[in-house]
Amino acid sequence: RESTLMHGLVDWVALDRIHSDVGQSNPRATLPQIREDTLDLVRSLVEPRLFELGEVTDTEVFSPWTESLDQAMEKLRHTYVENFAAEEVWPWCCRLNLTPEGERRAQSTQQDQ
């Protein structure tokens, strides 16, 4: 969680970054567990509005997803879990954009370290 917040201070956070961080935090986890933990982490960051979930357009502009969080998570699950073999797609299928509240939390976490 803290790693994602710190990455958010620098740039949009791609799904592959979160997946990698989750895997590194629990090296004994199976791939299905890493994917579930990744989805749980995304939800835990978006639900309290620390991040917004969306995608980056061809013109490098963040475009938030407009559907409900449940619908967005189902869309993400479909691309990330059900089509995991599409390695050219899922790593960048969404990005997390730090909100002002997320930025405050990240800066507070950074000062505590």
Order of alpha helices (4+ residues) and beta strands (2+ residues): alpha-beta-alpha-alpha-beta-beta-alpha-beta-alpha
